[in-house]
Amino acid sequence: MESLVIFGGSFDPIHNAHLRIARAASLLLNADVIFVPAKCPRWKTPAASTEDRLKMLRLALKEDGSPGFSVDLTEINGIEEVNYSIDTVRRIKKKHPKAKLYYLIGADQVNAFDRWKDPEELAKLATPLYVSRPGYELKDENLVRFNMRRLPYDKSGYVSSSDIRTLRSIDVPISVRDYIESHKLYYFNKLATMVSAHRLAHSISVANLAYSIARKNDVIDYQKAYIAGLLHDCAKGLPKVRMNAMMKEHFPDIVDEMPYWTYHQFIGSKLAEIEFGIQDETVLDAIRYHATGRAHMTPIGKIIYESDKIEPTRGYNSMPLIKKCMKSYYVGFLKVLQSNRDYLKEQGCEIDNRLTKQCMELYLGEK
């Protein structure tokens, strides 16, 4: 008997956990997977347009390359103001009368399933299939009442579309990330109001270079390099008065010690936390010291430092340094740091802060 898994959702945007779960369902149940993007979800209003969500879904499936994945456009093309899952299931059952149907849902929808339209009929036509979420308590009554089946898969990782939209995560296919970037969706709307177009272009270039270096070097947290790179200069557009006020409020211990040109890195880490909800200390630390460097920098910190100095739009031939960073982010960092030191000496500039002095003392042996 043919088996089909129906996977509905707003996919705003689709992310890698969606794909990992769909792939697991396909392999464990010997089933094809039908993605059914919703035009007007009942429980939420999508942040991206229907067209953008559909294009990202198609890009993700093409990049993933898993066999047996397809997209059903009935809800997208329908004239109904509200789409109900039961109508989709009825139609697919009519088209595939002999197939064994499953309806894939998230753990949150297990508890809300009794509030869906005609849930008993839906459960009879297509077995509700769910994936457990660590720490999420499921309603036993619904599990029994609707004969729900648990998908024995726990490697999807916790990823939510809301985290993608706010830049707290970037666990999406590269093609989807590039689409978000080129069409300035989600987090770009806020970032574009904070920095100039020129600064935004620089930040995008740093983010992509940092991501490539981190991934090429098999850095475990490589996705965080993109987030830190994109936000590293988010405070650059602030007026001087506000910059001074925020330094006194959030960094009173160093406001009188550090030169003004360094303020944006400290304030940038605070804005990443306040405006984008970034709580990951690896990301915040990389932003906080990207301009000065410091002693004992993290791998992501080193990668953001070097990427900021050598990204291609800087206006000089940085390709030799980029190649070194791609081969070894650590060796590349030392070369970039040395190059920065040599540039300062050529310009007759003195190092004016202890963080850079400590950084060069540790990594270059200079006092």
C-alpha positions as CSV (number, residue, x, y, z in Angstrom):
1,M,0.0,0.0,0.0
2,E,1.3,3.5,-0.9
3,S,2.0,5.8,2.1
4,L,1.8,9.5,1.9
5,V,2.8,12.1,4.6
6,I,0.9,15.4,4.4
7,F,3.0,18.2,5.8
8,G,1.1,21.4,6.1
9,G,2.2,24.8,7.5
10,S,2.9,28.4,6.8
11,F,6.6,27.7,6.2
12,D,7.5,31.3,7.1
13,P,10.2,30.4,6.3
14,I,10.9,26.7,5.8
15,H,13.9,25.7,7.8
16,N,16.2,22.7,8.2
17,A,14.2,21.1,11.0
18,H,11.2,20.9,8.7
19,L,13.4,19.1,6.2
20,R,15.0,16.8,8.7
21,I,11.6,15.8,10.1
22,A,10.1,15.3,6.6
23,R,13.1,13.2,5.6
24,A,12.8,11.0,8.7
25,A,9.1,10.5,8.2
26,S,9.7,9.5,4.6
27,L,12.4,7.0,5.4
28,L,10.8,5.5,8.5
29,L,7.4,5.1,6.9
30,N,8.5,4.4,3.4
31,A,6.4,7.3,2.3
32,D,6.3,10.2,-0.1
33,V,5.9,13.7,1.5
34,I,3.5,16.3,0.3
35,F,4.2,19.8,1.5
36,V,1.1,21.9,1.7
37,P,1.9,25.6,2.2
38,A,-1.0,27.6,3.7
39,K,-2.2,30.8,2.1
40,C,-4.1,32.1,5.1
41,P,-3.2,30.2,8.3
42,R,-5.9,30.3,11.0
43,W,-3.5,30.8,13.9
44,K,-1.0,33.3,12.6
45,T,-0.4,36.0,10.0
46,P,2.7,35.2,7.9
47,A,5.5,37.8,7.9
48,A,6.4,37.0,4.3
49,S,4.1,37.1,1.3
50,T,2.6,33.9,-0.1
51,E,4.8,34.2,-3.2
52,D,8.0,34.5,-1.1
53,R,7.1,31.6,1.2
54,L,6.4,29.4,-1.8
55,K,9.6,30.3,-3.6
56,M,11.7,29.6,-0.5
57,L,9.9,26.3,-0.1
58,R,10.7,25.3,-3.7
59,L,14.3,26.4,-3.3
60,A,14.7,24.4,-0.1
61,L,13.3,21.2,-1.6
62,K,15.5,21.6,-4.6
63,E,18.6,22.1,-2.5
64,D,17.7,19.2,-0.2
65,G,17.3,16.9,-3.1
66,S,15.4,14.2,-1.1
67,P,13.3,12.0,-3.4
68,G,9.6,11.8,-2.9
69,F,9.1,15.4,-1.9
70,S,6.5,17.4,-3.7
71,V,4.5,20.6,-3.2
72,D,0.7,20.8,-3.3
73,L,-0.7,24.2,-4.2
74,T,-4.4,23.7,-3.6
75,E,-4.5,25.9,-0.5
76,I,-2.3,28.5,-2.1
77,N,-4.5,28.6,-5.2
78,G,-7.8,28.3,-3.4
79,I,-10.3,31.1,-3.3
80,E,-11.4,30.3,0.3
81,E,-10.5,33.0,2.8
82,V,-9.6,30.4,5.4
83,N,-8.1,26.9,4.6
84,Y,-9.0,24.0,6.8
85,S,-6.8,20.9,7.1
86,I,-9.8,18.6,6.8
87,D,-10.6,19.9,3.3
88,T,-7.0,19.3,2.2
89,V,-7.0,15.8,3.6
90,R,-10.4,14.9,2.0
91,R,-9.1,16.1,-1.4
92,I,-5.9,14.1,-1.1
93,K,-7.7,11.0,0.1
94,K,-10.1,11.3,-2.9
95,K,-7.1,11.6,-5.2
96,H,-5.3,8.7,-3.5
97,P,-8.1,6.4,-2.2
98,K,-5.9,3.4,-1.6
99,A,-3.0,5.2,0.1
100,K,-2.3,5.2,3.8
101,L,-2.3,8.9,4.8
102,Y,-0.4,10.5,7.7
103,Y,-0.8,14.1,8.7
104,L,2.5,15.5,10.2
105,I,2.1,18.1,13.0
106,G,4.3,19.8,15.5
107,A,4.2,19.0,19.2
108,D,2.3,22.3,19.8
109,Q,-0.5,21.3,17.5
110,V,-1.0,18.0,19.4
111,N,-2.5,19.9,22.2
112,A,-4.6,22.1,19.9
113,F,-5.8,19.3,17.7
114,D,-9.2,19.0,19.4
115,R,-9.9,22.6,18.4
116,W,-9.3,21.9,14.7
117,K,-12.3,21.6,12.3
118,D,-13.7,18.0,12.3
119,P,-10.7,16.5,14.1
120,E,-12.3,13.1,14.4
121,E,-12.8,12.7,10.7
122,L,-9.3,14.1,9.9
123,A,-7.7,11.5,12.3
124,K,-9.7,8.7,10.6
125,L,-8.6,9.8,7.1
126,A,-5.0,10.5,8.0
127,T,-3.2,9.3,11.1
128,P,-1.8,12.3,13.0
129,L,1.9,12.0,13.1
130,Y,3.9,14.1,15.6
131,V,7.5,14.6,16.8
132,S,8.1,15.1,20.5
133,R,9.8,18.3,21.7
134,P,12.1,18.1,24.7
135,G,10.5,19.7,27.8
136,Y,7.1,20.1,26.0
137,E,4.3,18.3,27.8
138,L,1.8,16.7,25.5
139,K,-2.0,16.3,26.2
140,D,-2.5,12.6,26.7
141,E,-6.2,13.0,26.1
142,N,-5.5,14.1,22.5
143,L,-2.9,11.4,21.9
144,V,-5.4,8.7,22.8
145,R,-8.6,10.3,21.4
146,F,-7.2,10.8,17.9
147,N,-4.9,7.7,17.9
148,M,-1.9,9.9,17.2
149,R,1.4,8.2,16.3
150,R,4.8,9.4,17.5
151,L,7.5,9.7,14.9
152,P,10.6,8.0,16.6
153,Y,13.0,10.8,15.6
154,D,14.8,13.2,17.9
155,K,17.5,14.7,15.8
156,S,15.7,17.5,14.2
157,G,17.1,20.0,16.7
158,Y,15.0,22.9,18.1
159,V,14.4,25.3,15.3
160,S,11.4,27.6,14.9
161,S,10.5,29.9,12.1
162,S,10.1,32.8,14.5
163,D,13.8,32.3,15.5
164,I,14.7,32.5,11.8
165,R,12.6,35.6,11.3
166,T,14.3,37.4,14.2
167,L,17.9,36.2,13.4
168,R,18.2,34.2,16.6
169,S,18.9,31.2,14.3
170,I,19.9,30.8,10.7
171,D,19.4,27.1,10.5
172,V,17.9,27.2,6.9
173,P,19.1,25.9,3.6
174,I,21.7,28.2,2.0
175,S,19.3,29.0,-0.9
176,V,16.7,30.1,1.6
177,R,19.2,32.3,3.5
178,D,20.3,33.8,0.2
179,Y,16.7,34.5,-0.8
180,I,16.0,36.2,2.6
181,E,19.1,38.3,2.0
182,S,18.5,39.3,-1.6
183,H,14.8,40.1,-0.9
184,K,15.5,41.8,2.4
185,L,12.9,39.8,4.4
186,Y,12.4,39.4,8.1
187,Y,15.3,40.6,10.2
188,F,16.6,42.8,7.3
189,N,13.6,45.1,7.7
190,K,14.8,46.1,11.2
191,L,18.5,46.1,10.3
192,A,18.0,48.4,7.3
193,T,16.5,51.0,9.6
194,M,19.6,50.9,11.9
195,V,22.4,51.3,9.4
196,S,23.1,52.9,6.0
197,A,22.8,51.0,2.7
198,H,26.6,51.1,2.4
199,R,27.0,49.7,6.0
200,L,24.4,47.0,5.3
201,A,26.2,45.9,2.2
202,H,29.4,45.7,4.2
203,S,27.7,43.7,7.0
204,I,26.2,41.2,4.5
205,S,29.7,40.7,2.9
206,V,31.2,40.1,6.4
207,A,28.4,37.7,7.3
208,N,28.9,35.6,4.1
209,L,32.7,35.6,4.4
210,A,32.6,34.6,8.1
211,Y,30.1,31.9,7.4
212,S,32.2,30.5,4.6
213,I,35.4,30.6,6.7
214,A,33.7,28.9,9.7
215,R,32.1,26.2,7.6
216,K,35.3,25.6,5.6
217,N,37.2,25.1,8.8
218,D,34.5,22.8,10.3
219,V,33.8,25.2,13.2
220,I,31.0,23.6,15.2
221,D,29.0,26.8,15.6
222,Y,29.5,28.0,12.0
223,Q,26.0,29.4,11.6
224,K,26.7,31.8,14.5
225,A,29.4,33.4,12.4
226,Y,26.8,34.6,9.9
227,I,24.6,36.1,12.7
228,A,27.6,37.9,14.3
229,G,28.9,39.1,11.0
230,L,25.5,40.6,10.0
231,L,25.1,42.4,13.3
232,H,28.7,43.4,14.1
233,D,28.2,47.0,12.9
234,C,24.5,47.4,13.9
235,A,25.4,50.4,16.2
236,K,27.3,52.3,13.5
237,G,24.3,54.4,12.7
238,L,23.7,55.7,16.2
239,P,24.3,59.4,16.9
240,K,27.2,60.2,19.1
241,V,25.0,61.5,22.0
242,R,23.1,58.2,22.2
243,M,26.3,56.2,21.8
244,N,27.8,58.0,24.8
245,A,24.6,57.6,26.9
246,M,24.4,53.8,26.2
247,M,28.1,53.3,27.0
248,K,27.6,55.1,30.4
249,E,24.5,53.0,31.0
250,H,25.7,49.5,29.9
251,F,29.5,49.7,30.1
252,P,30.2,52.2,32.9
253,D,33.5,50.5,33.8
254,I,35.2,51.1,30.5
255,V,33.4,54.2,29.0
256,D,36.2,56.5,30.2
257,E,39.0,54.0,29.3
258,M,38.2,53.1,25.7
259,P,38.4,55.5,22.7
260,Y,35.2,56.5,21.0
261,W,35.9,54.5,17.8
262,T,35.5,51.3,19.8
263,Y,32.1,52.2,21.3
264,H,30.2,50.7,18.4
265,Q,31.4,47.2,19.1
266,F,30.2,47.3,22.7
267,I,26.9,49.0,21.9
268,G,26.5,46.6,19.0
269,S,26.5,43.6,21.3
270,K,23.9,45.3,23.4
271,L,21.6,46.2,20.5
272,A,21.9,42.6,19.2
273,E,20.5,41.6,22.5
274,I,17.8,44.3,22.9
275,E,16.6,44.6,19.3
276,F,17.1,41.1,18.0
277,G,16.8,39.0,21.1
278,I,20.3,37.5,20.7
279,Q,21.2,35.7,23.9
280,D,24.0,33.5,22.7
281,E,27.2,34.7,24.3
282,T,29.3,33.3,21.4
283,V,27.6,35.7,19.1
284,L,27.6,38.6,21.5
285,D,31.2,38.2,22.4
286,A,32.2,38.1,18.7
287,I,30.4,41.4,18.1
288,R,31.7,43.0,21.3
289,Y,35.4,42.6,20.3
290,H,35.3,42.5,16.5
291,A,37.1,45.9,16.1
292,T,39.7,45.8,18.8
293,G,40.3,42.1,19.3
294,R,41.2,40.9,22.7
295,A,43.3,38.2,24.4
296,H,42.0,34.6,24.1
297,M,39.4,35.2,21.5
298,T,36.8,32.5,20.6
299,P,36.9,30.8,17.2
300,I,33.9,32.8,16.1
301,G,35.5,36.0,17.5
302,K,38.6,35.4,15.5
303,I,36.6,34.7,12.4
304,I,34.5,37.9,12.7
305,Y,37.6,40.0,13.4
306,E,39.4,38.7,10.3
307,S,36.3,38.8,8.1
308,D,35.6,42.5,9.0
309,K,39.1,43.4,8.0
310,I,39.4,41.5,4.7
311,E,35.9,41.3,3.2
312,P,35.9,41.9,-0.5
313,T,34.2,45.3,-0.6
314,R,37.0,46.9,1.5
315,G,38.6,48.2,-1.7
316,Y,42.0,46.4,-1.7
317,N,43.2,42.9,-2.8
318,S,42.4,40.8,0.2
319,M,42.2,37.6,-1.6
320,P,45.5,36.2,-0.4
321,L,44.4,36.7,3.2
322,I,41.0,35.3,2.5
323,K,42.6,32.1,1.1
324,K,44.7,31.8,4.2
325,C,41.6,32.1,6.4
326,M,39.8,29.5,4.4
327,K,42.7,27.1,4.8
328,S,43.0,27.8,8.5
329,Y,41.0,30.4,10.3
330,Y,43.6,30.5,13.1
331,V,46.6,31.1,10.9
332,G,44.5,33.5,8.8
333,F,43.6,35.4,12.0
334,L,47.3,35.8,12.9
335,K,48.1,37.0,9.4
336,V,45.3,39.5,9.4
337,L,46.3,40.7,12.9
338,Q,49.9,41.1,11.7
339,S,48.8,43.0,8.6
340,N,46.7,45.3,10.7
341,R,49.6,46.0,13.0
342,D,51.9,46.7,10.1
343,Y,49.3,49.1,8.6
344,L,49.1,51.0,11.9
345,K,52.9,51.3,12.0
346,E,53.0,52.5,8.4
347,Q,50.4,55.2,9.2
348,G,52.3,56.2,12.3
349,C,49.3,55.3,14.5
350,E,49.8,54.2,18.1
351,I,47.6,51.5,19.6
352,D,45.3,53.4,21.8
353,N,43.5,50.7,23.9
354,R,44.4,47.9,26.2
355,L,42.3,45.3,24.4
356,T,44.2,45.6,21.1
357,K,47.5,45.7,23.0
358,Q,46.6,42.5,24.9
359,C,45.5,40.9,21.7
360,M,48.7,41.6,19.8
361,E,50.8,40.8,22.9
362,L,49.3,37.3,23.1
363,Y,49.1,36.4,19.4
364,L,52.0,38.4,18.0
365,G,54.3,38.5,21.0
366,E,54.4,42.3,21.0
367,K,54.6,44.4,24.2
